[in-house]
Amino acid sequence: MMSATTAPMLAVVDPLQYSGPAWSPYLVGGLIGVLSMLTFYFSKKPIGASTAYARVAGMIGERVAPQHTRSLKYFQSNPPRIGWELMLVVGVILGAFLAAWSGSELTGRLLPEMWQDRFGTDSATLRMAVALVGGIMMAFGARMAGGCTSGHGISGTLQLAIGSWVSAICFFIGGIIAAMLMFAV
Amino acid sequence: MATTTPEIEPETPPVETQKLPAAASGQTLALGLMFGIIFGFLLQKGGVAKYHVLIGQLLLEDFTVLKVMLSAVVVGSIGIHFLHRMGWVQLHVKPTRYASNALGGLLFGVGFALSAYCPGTGAAALGQGNYDALFMMLGMVVGSYLFAEASGWISRHLDRIGDRGKLTLHDWIHANRTLVVLAQAVVLGIVLAIVEMFAVR
């Protein structure tokens, strides 16, 4: 608990006070479902995003410490290389830029508005550290679980995979608990 | 490449125990890029590249993320089931390993709350101009390598707990796949209807 005399109270922020989606989430979700059909058919792959980061980690490892990297089980089973998954993530960056640019929603900022309203305008270092730690935990968790919100949460559950349903539900349980703690009044 | 040129010789590691696997074919890469552009475009238009929308879901105040995901699963599950029945696609079911799925899932979830972005939406956030996503992505690379360091132990110990192989709902309840696909779609549709009735957004 923070005392008002020793530190400023963290502001209460409502996520609904900021802008919502440009398009209906049902339409977007439906189109992502159709996109999944296309990736299965043309690329013989489900949509997934966390694999790309593991490929990058492996390629850097190959460059910096090749023998050690090759001794690791994960990279023996999943050899690092530029592949479909990495191009998918590069494409996501480009596609989101096009969408934001066409919809006048380019932000060009380090601190999200809601974060800044909650943690203050001088919280850049904290935000970078928290995002970094969050990324580390997400990557470790995604590899352990076998996928992320795209790979398990969409591509796995639409194939009725039980491991994907377990993982997706746990993503949200862990996320809800941690977010409630971060933003509790 | 037909001949070796001097420029690339320094790139060869001194002890070449095995060559790096070749990059995927140009067509494979081009398709990945194209599908990624479409995916990123949709994520941003759907609002799920925005910090407050993602955190809003985890705070159970804004259900945009759930609407996007469940709508995708409903459409995709029916569509891919149809394509599979026609013999046009192969399935890619991930293995069920209860301990790794649950523990990895919870760990992922905490990281998701801290960064607010998940691996796909974080890339979309970067494209949208939210530079804090870069730190999430850097963390993803670091975390992937840390996992690789632990992967031998995890595969020998954790992955064995509750290892059920490629288990699906219709295997689990011994029912016809078409029925289970439709039942899942109906249940998710009901969930979406309830959310639409009661949630502000």
Contacts between the chains, C-beta under 8 A, distances in Angstrom:
chain1	res1	chain2	res2	distance
A	14	B	61	7.2
A	15	B	52	4.5
A	15	B	53	7.1
A	15	B	55	5.8
A	15	B	56	3.1
A	15	B	59	6.1
A	15	B	61	5.2
A	15	B	62	5.1
A	16	B	56	6.7
A	16	B	61	5.9
A	16	B	62	5.9
A	16	B	200	6.0
A	16	B	201	5.8
A	18	B	50	7.3
A	18	B	52	4.3
A	18	B	53	7.9
A	19	B	47	7.9
A	19	B	50	7.5
A	20	B	47	5.7
A	20	B	53	7.2
A	20	B	62	7.6
A	20	B	64	6.7
A	20	B	201	5.7
A	21	B	45	6.9
A	21	B	46	5.1
A	21	B	47	2.7
A	21	B	48	7.4
A	21	B	53	6.9
A	21	B	64	5.6
A	22	B	44	7.8
A	22	B	45	4.9
A	22	B	46	7.8
A	22	B	47	6.7
A	23	B	45	4.3
A	23	B	46	6.0
A	23	B	47	7.9
A	25	B	46	5.3
A	25	B	47	6.8
A	25	B	48	7.9
A	25	B	64	4.9
A	25	B	67	3.8
A	25	B	68	4.6
A	25	B	71	6.8
A	26	B	67	5.9
A	26	B	71	4.9
A	26	B	192	7.5
A	27	B	71	8.0
A	28	B	42	5.0
A	28	B	43	7.6
A	28	B	45	5.9
A	28	B	46	3.3
A	28	B	48	7.9
A	28	B	68	5.3
A	28	B	71	7.4
A	29	B	46	7.2
A	29	B	67	6.2
A	29	B	68	4.3
A	29	B	69	6.6
A	29	B	70	6.7
A	29	B	71	2.5
A	29	B	72	4.3
A	29	B	73	8.0
A	29	B	74	7.8
A	29	B	75	7.1
A	30	B	71	5.2
A	30	B	72	7.2
A	30	B	74	7.8
A	30	B	75	4.6
A	31	B	42	5.5
A	32	B	39	6.9
A	32	B	42	5.6
A	32	B	68	6.9
A	32	B	71	7.6
A	32	B	72	4.0
A	32	B	75	7.9
A	32	B	76	7.3
A	33	B	71	6.7
A	33	B	72	4.4
A	33	B	73	7.0
A	33	B	74	6.7
A	33	B	75	2.8
A	33	B	76	3.6
A	33	B	77	7.8
A	33	B	79	6.3
A	34	B	75	6.2
A	34	B	76	7.6
A	34	B	79	6.7
A	35	B	35	6.4
A	35	B	38	5.8
A	35	B	39	6.1
A	35	B	42	7.2
A	36	B	72	6.8
A	36	B	76	4.0
A	36	B	79	7.4
A	36	B	80	6.5
A	37	B	76	6.5
A	37	B	79	4.3
A	37	B	80	5.7
A	37	B	83	6.2
A	37	B	89	7.8
A	38	B	35	6.7
A	39	B	35	5.3
A	40	B	80	5.6
A	40	B	83	6.6
A	40	B	89	4.3
A	40	B	90	7.8
A	40	B	92	7.6
A	41	B	83	6.2
A	41	B	88	6.1
A	41	B	89	5.4
A	42	B	31	5.8
A	43	B	28	6.8
A	43	B	31	4.9
A	43	B	32	6.7
A	43	B	35	6.8
A	44	B	89	7.5
A	44	B	90	6.6
A	45	B	92	7.0
A	46	B	92	4.9
A	47	B	35	7.4
A	47	B	39	6.5
A	47	B	120	7.9
A	49	B	118	7.5
A	49	B	119	3.8
A	49	B	120	3.7
A	49	B	123	6.8
A	50	B	119	4.4
A	50	B	140	7.1
A	50	B	144	7.9
A	52	B	119	7.5
A	53	B	119	6.4
A	53	B	137	6.8
A	53	B	140	3.8
A	53	B	141	5.3
A	53	B	143	7.9
A	53	B	144	5.2
A	54	B	144	4.0
A	54	B	147	7.6
A	54	B	148	7.4
A	56	B	141	5.2
A	56	B	144	7.6
A	57	B	141	4.7
A	57	B	142	7.3
A	57	B	144	3.8
A	57	B	145	4.2
A	57	B	148	6.9
A	58	B	144	7.6
A	58	B	145	7.8
A	58	B	148	7.2
A	60	B	141	7.0
A	60	B	145	7.6
A	61	B	145	6.0
A	61	B	148	7.4
A	62	B	20	6.5
A	66	B	13	5.5
A	67	B	15	7.2
A	67	B	17	7.6
A	69	B	148	7.6
A	70	B	17	7.2
A	70	B	18	7.3
A	72	B	148	4.4
A	72	B	149	6.4
A	72	B	151	6.1
A	72	B	152	7.1
A	73	B	148	7.6
A	73	B	151	4.4
A	73	B	152	4.3
A	73	B	155	5.8
A	74	B	147	6.5
A	74	B	148	4.0
A	74	B	151	3.7
A	75	B	148	5.6
A	79	B	20	7.5
A	79	B	21	4.6
A	80	B	20	7.4
A	81	B	20	6.6
A	81	B	21	4.8
A	81	B	22	7.2
A	81	B	23	5.6
A	81	B	24	7.1
A	82	B	23	4.4
A	82	B	24	7.0
A	82	B	29	7.1
A	83	B	23	7.0
A	83	B	24	4.6
A	83	B	28	7.3
A	83	B	29	7.5
A	83	B	32	7.4
A	84	B	24	5.9
A	84	B	28	5.2
A	84	B	29	6.8
A	84	B	31	6.9
A	84	B	32	3.8
A	85	B	32	6.9
A	86	B	32	7.4
A	87	B	29	4.8
A	87	B	30	7.7
A	87	B	31	8.0
A	87	B	32	3.3
A	87	B	33	4.4
A	87	B	36	6.1
A	88	B	32	4.6
A	88	B	33	7.5
A	88	B	35	6.1
A	88	B	36	3.9
A	88	B	39	6.9
A	89	B	36	6.3
A	89	B	119	7.5
A	89	B	120	7.4
A	89	B	123	4.9
A	90	B	33	6.2
A	90	B	36	6.2
A	91	B	32	6.6
A	91	B	33	4.4
A	91	B	34	6.6
A	91	B	35	6.6
A	91	B	36	2.0
A	91	B	37	4.2
A	91	B	38	7.6
A	91	B	39	6.8
A	91	B	40	6.1
A	92	B	36	4.8
A	92	B	37	7.6
A	92	B	39	5.5
A	92	B	40	3.5
A	92	B	43	6.8
A	92	B	120	6.0
A	92	B	123	4.1
A	92	B	124	5.4
A	92	B	127	6.8
A	93	B	36	8.0
A	93	B	40	6.3
A	93	B	123	5.0
A	93	B	124	7.3
A	93	B	126	5.4
A	93	B	127	4.2
A	94	B	33	7.8
A	94	B	36	7.3
A	94	B	37	5.2
A	94	B	40	6.4
A	94	B	127	6.4
A	95	B	36	6.4
A	95	B	37	3.8
A	95	B	38	6.1
A	95	B	39	6.3
A	95	B	40	2.8
A	95	B	41	3.9
A	95	B	42	7.6
A	95	B	43	7.7
A	95	B	44	7.3
A	95	B	124	7.5
A	95	B	127	6.7
A	96	B	40	4.0
A	96	B	41	6.7
A	96	B	43	6.1
A	96	B	44	4.1
A	96	B	49	5.4
A	96	B	123	7.1
A	96	B	124	3.7
A	96	B	125	7.3
A	96	B	126	7.4
A	96	B	127	3.0
A	96	B	128	5.2
A	97	B	40	7.7
A	97	B	127	4.0
A	97	B	128	7.1
A	97	B	129	7.8
A	98	B	37	7.1
A	98	B	40	7.8
A	98	B	41	5.8
A	98	B	127	7.9
A	99	B	40	7.0
A	99	B	41	4.4
A	99	B	42	7.7
A	99	B	43	7.9
A	99	B	44	3.7
A	99	B	45	5.1
A	99	B	127	7.8
A	99	B	128	7.8
A	100	B	44	5.3
A	100	B	49	7.5
A	100	B	127	6.7
A	100	B	128	4.3
A	100	B	129	6.5
A	103	B	44	7.6
A	103	B	45	6.9
A	105	B	44	7.1
A	105	B	128	6.5
A	106	B	128	6.5
A	106	B	129	4.6
A	107	B	128	5.7
A	107	B	129	4.0
A	107	B	130	5.4
A	108	B	129	4.2
A	108	B	131	7.9
A	109	B	129	6.8
A	109	B	130	6.7
A	109	B	131	7.0
A	110	B	130	7.8
A	110	B	131	4.8
A	110	B	132	5.4
A	111	B	132	6.7
A	112	B	50	7.7
A	112	B	51	3.3
A	112	B	52	6.8
A	112	B	116	7.2
A	112	B	130	6.2
A	112	B	132	6.7
A	113	B	51	7.4
A	113	B	52	6.8
A	114	B	51	5.5
A	114	B	52	4.0
A	114	B	55	6.3
A	115	B	51	6.2
A	115	B	116	7.7
A	115	B	132	7.8
A	127	B	132	5.4
A	127	B	135	7.7
A	128	B	132	6.8
A	128	B	135	4.7
A	129	B	135	7.9
A	130	B	114	5.1
A	130	B	115	7.1
A	131	B	114	7.1
A	131	B	115	4.7
A	131	B	116	8.0
A	131	B	117	7.8
A	131	B	132	5.0
A	131	B	133	7.3
A	131	B	135	3.9
A	131	B	136	4.5
A	131	B	139	6.7
A	132	B	135	4.6
A	132	B	136	7.2
A	132	B	138	6.2
A	132	B	139	4.2
A	132	B	142	7.7
A	133	B	111	7.5
A	133	B	114	5.8
A	133	B	139	6.5
A	134	B	110	7.8
A	134	B	111	4.4
A	134	B	112	7.0
A	134	B	113	7.3
A	134	B	114	3.1
A	134	B	115	3.0
A	134	B	116	7.6
A	134	B	117	8.0
A	134	B	136	6.0
A	134	B	139	6.3
A	135	B	111	6.7
A	135	B	115	5.5
A	135	B	122	7.7
A	135	B	135	6.7
A	135	B	136	4.0
A	135	B	137	6.4
A	135	B	138	6.4
A	135	B	139	2.2
A	135	B	140	4.4
A	135	B	141	7.9
A	135	B	142	7.3
A	135	B	143	6.1
A	136	B	111	7.0
A	136	B	139	4.3
A	136	B	140	7.6
A	136	B	142	5.3
A	136	B	143	3.7
A	136	B	146	6.8
A	137	B	107	5.5
A	137	B	108	7.0
A	137	B	110	5.7
A	137	B	111	3.1
A	137	B	114	6.9
A	137	B	139	7.8
A	137	B	143	6.5
A	138	B	107	7.9
A	138	B	108	5.2
A	138	B	111	3.5
A	138	B	112	5.9
A	138	B	115	6.5
A	138	B	118	6.8
A	138	B	119	6.7
A	138	B	136	7.5
A	138	B	139	7.3
A	138	B	140	6.3
A	138	B	143	6.6
A	139	B	111	7.7
A	139	B	119	7.8
A	139	B	139	6.8
A	139	B	140	4.3
A	139	B	141	7.3
A	139	B	142	7.3
A	139	B	143	2.9
A	139	B	144	4.5
A	139	B	146	7.7
A	139	B	147	6.5
A	140	B	104	7.6
A	140	B	107	6.0
A	140	B	111	7.8
A	140	B	143	4.5
A	140	B	144	7.7
A	140	B	146	5.8
A	140	B	147	4.7
A	140	B	150	7.9
A	141	B	103	7.9
A	141	B	104	4.5
A	141	B	105	6.6
A	141	B	106	7.3
A	141	B	107	3.4
A	141	B	108	3.0
A	141	B	109	7.3
A	141	B	110	7.8
A	141	B	111	6.0
A	142	B	104	6.8
A	142	B	108	5.3
A	142	B	119	6.7
A	143	B	104	7.2
A	143	B	143	7.8
A	143	B	144	6.3
A	143	B	147	4.0
A	143	B	148	7.7
A	143	B	151	7.4
A	144	B	100	5.1
A	144	B	103	6.4
A	144	B	104	3.1
A	144	B	107	6.7
A	144	B	147	6.6
A	144	B	154	6.3
A	144	B	158	7.2
A	145	B	100	6.1
A	145	B	101	5.1
A	145	B	103	7.8
A	145	B	104	3.0
A	145	B	105	4.9
A	145	B	108	6.1
A	146	B	94	4.8
A	146	B	95	6.6
A	146	B	97	7.3
A	146	B	100	6.9
A	146	B	101	6.9
A	146	B	104	7.2
A	147	B	94	5.7
A	148	B	108	6.6
A	148	B	118	5.8
A	148	B	119	4.8
A	148	B	120	7.1
A	149	B	69	7.3
A	149	B	112	7.4
A	149	B	118	4.3
A	149	B	119	7.4
A	149	B	120	6.8
A	149	B	121	7.6
A	150	B	118	7.4
A	150	B	119	6.9
A	150	B	120	4.5
A	151	B	94	7.2
A	152	B	94	6.7
A	152	B	105	7.8
A	153	B	69	5.7
A	154	B	69	5.9
A	154	B	72	5.0
A	154	B	73	6.1
A	154	B	76	6.9
A	155	B	76	7.7
A	155	B	92	7.4
A	156	B	93	7.3
A	156	B	94	5.2
A	157	B	73	5.2
A	157	B	77	7.7
A	158	B	72	7.2
A	158	B	73	4.6
A	158	B	76	4.0
A	158	B	77	4.0
A	158	B	80	6.3
A	159	B	77	7.3
A	159	B	80	6.9
A	159	B	91	5.5
A	159	B	92	7.0
A	159	B	93	5.2
A	159	B	168	7.0
A	160	B	77	7.1
A	160	B	93	7.8
A	160	B	168	4.3
A	160	B	169	4.2
A	160	B	170	6.2
A	160	B	177	7.6
A	160	B	180	6.1
A	160	B	181	6.8
A	160	B	184	6.4
A	161	B	93	4.6
A	161	B	94	5.5
A	161	B	96	6.7
A	161	B	166	7.2
A	161	B	167	7.2
A	161	B	168	5.8
A	162	B	96	4.7
A	162	B	164	7.1
A	162	B	167	4.7
A	162	B	168	6.4
A	162	B	169	6.3
A	162	B	172	5.8
A	163	B	94	5.6
A	163	B	95	5.9
A	163	B	96	3.3
A	163	B	97	6.3
A	163	B	98	7.7
A	163	B	101	4.8
A	163	B	164	7.5
A	163	B	167	6.7
A	164	B	94	5.9
A	165	B	169	7.7
A	166	B	96	7.1
A	166	B	98	6.4
A	166	B	101	4.4
A	166	B	102	5.9
A	166	B	105	6.7
A	167	B	101	4.5
A	167	B	102	7.6
A	167	B	104	6.8
A	167	B	105	4.2
A	167	B	108	7.7
A	168	B	105	7.3
A	169	B	105	7.2
A	170	B	101	6.9
A	170	B	102	5.2
A	170	B	104	7.7
A	170	B	105	2.7
A	170	B	106	5.0
A	170	B	108	7.6
A	170	B	109	6.2
A	171	B	105	5.2
A	171	B	108	5.3
A	171	B	109	4.6
A	171	B	112	6.3
A	171	B	118	8.0
A	172	B	58	7.4
A	172	B	109	6.4
A	173	B	105	7.6
A	173	B	106	6.5
A	173	B	109	6.1
A	174	B	105	6.6
A	174	B	106	3.9
A	174	B	107	6.8
A	174	B	108	6.7
A	174	B	109	2.3
A	174	B	110	4.7
A	174	B	112	7.2
A	174	B	113	7.3
A	175	B	58	4.5
A	175	B	109	3.9
A	175	B	110	7.0
A	175	B	112	4.4
A	175	B	113	4.6
A	176	B	58	5.2
A	176	B	59	7.7
A	176	B	60	6.6
A	176	B	109	7.5
A	176	B	113	7.7
A	177	B	109	7.6
A	177	B	110	7.5
A	177	B	113	7.7
A	178	B	58	7.6
A	178	B	109	6.8
A	178	B	110	4.4
A	178	B	112	7.8
A	178	B	113	3.4
A	178	B	114	6.6
A	179	B	55	5.8
A	179	B	58	3.5
A	179	B	59	5.4
A	179	B	113	4.1
A	180	B	58	7.7
A	180	B	59	6.6
A	182	B	113	6.3
A	182	B	114	7.5
A	183	B	55	7.1
A	183	B	59	5.9
